[in-house]
């Protein structure tokens, strides 16, 4: 048994990482998603530099102006710069996406590990609760939770995050059911390693690839769900610039000022698309079943 197998942690050599990177680079769609995602993150981080003004300050004199040299994407019904609000909205959407996947990871991964490793009654109980959560479509579950918890940024993150938890539980459980039968896990049990040590040192590192892929896809879904709640008026509340809320307020002007709703919709589209393309590329590059 090699040292890597005895340790119970899959440590691909540097050559394997280079091979994965080369495979990812050959995926043009994944590269597009990665580049646009990088632009999106830079925009969110540098929002105060890119648009130093207050994106929520109204100016009714210039309300519903079309795109011009002064306001590249036009203004909304309150005379606020749509470009500025999209730039600041990138920060809000990224914060929501990070918060949602954090809730999914912190709750779903531990329960998935416990369910898959111990099995029996523990597995039965966790899976029945998971089945109940999965009985609701994800967006409807988030909608119901927001109705109970109330509107706002924090409650939006919690509601969407809870809707993501059963996905992580099922994903991690399925991976653990395979990994727990490996020789290095049996060897760790034989030498008296405690269950917590086996889960953290030998099992968790070997299920990180599907978790990583799901996290990328989950961030795109989180942005989409948050935009849907904002569009319905029960997500992030004005005057905070959030793309879904901007799209919802702009639908009233879709005929006489279509730019008010068009540009936030385009921002949502490309942000979600970039996460999905990158997630698909990571799956193809990291999953051994896709290697030639």
Residue, then its C-alpha position, 0 to 999 in steps of 0.5 A: x500500500x502506498x503512502x497516499x493510500x495509507x493516509x486515506x487522502x487522494x493527493x494527485x501529483x502535480x502532473x495530474x493537476x496540470x492535466x486537469x488544468x490543461x483539460x479545463x483550458x481546452x473547454x472554451x465554454x468553461x474559460x468564457x465562464x471563468x473570465x466573465x466570473x472574474x470580471x464579475x468578482x472584480x466589479x463587486x469588489x471594486x464597486x466603490x471605485x468603479x462608481x463612487x457615487x450613491x447608487x440609491x440617490x434619486x434625481x427625478x429630473x433625469x428619470x427614465x432617460x435612455x442610454x447616453x454618454x452621461x449615463x451609459x445604460x440610462x436611468x430608472x424611474x427615480x433618475x438613478x444610474x442603472x449602470x451604477x446600480x448594476x455595479x453595486x448590485x454585483x456586490x449584493x448578488x455575490x454576497x447572497x451567493x456566498x452566504x447561500x452556499x455557506x449555509x448549504x455547506x455548513x449544514x448539508x455536508x456534515x449531515x451528508x457525511x453522518x448519514x452516509x457513514x453511519x447508515x441505519x436509523x441515523x441514515x433513515x431519519x436524515x433521509x426522510x427529512x431530506x425527502x420532505x425538503x426535496x418534495x418542494x421545488x427549491x424556489x417554492x421552498x425558499x418562497x415559503x421560508x421568506x414568507x415565514x421569516x420575513x423579507x430582507x437580505x439576511x432572511x433571503x440568504x437563510x431561506x435560499x440556503x436552507x433550500x440548498x441543504x438537501x441537495x448537498x446532503x444527497x450528494x455527499x451521502x452518495x459519495x460517502x457510501x462509496x468511499x467508506x468501503x475503500x481499503x484505507x478507511x477499513x485500515x483506519x478503523x482497524x488501527x483504532x482511528x475514531x469516527x470523527x478522524x476518519x470522516x475529516x481525514x479520510x472521507x471528506x477530502x475524497x468527496x471534495x470534487x463533487x462538492x466543489x462542482x456543486x458549489x459553483x453550480x449552486x452559486x448560480x442558482x442562488x443568484x437566480x433564486x434571489x433575483x426571483x424573490x427580488x422580482x416578486x418584491x419579497x427578497x432584498x428590499x429597496x433602495x438596496x441595489x439588487x438585480x431582481x428588484x431592479x428587474x421587478x421595478x422596471x417591468x412597469x416601464x417595459x414599453x416606454x423605457x425598456x432599458x430599465x428592465x433589460x440591463x438588470x436582466x442581462x446582468x442576471x443572465x450572464x452571472x448565472x451562465x458564467x457559474x454554470x459554464x465554470x461548474x460544468x467545466x470543473x466537472x469535466x476536468x476533475x471527474x475521473x469518468x471524463x478522463x481519456 
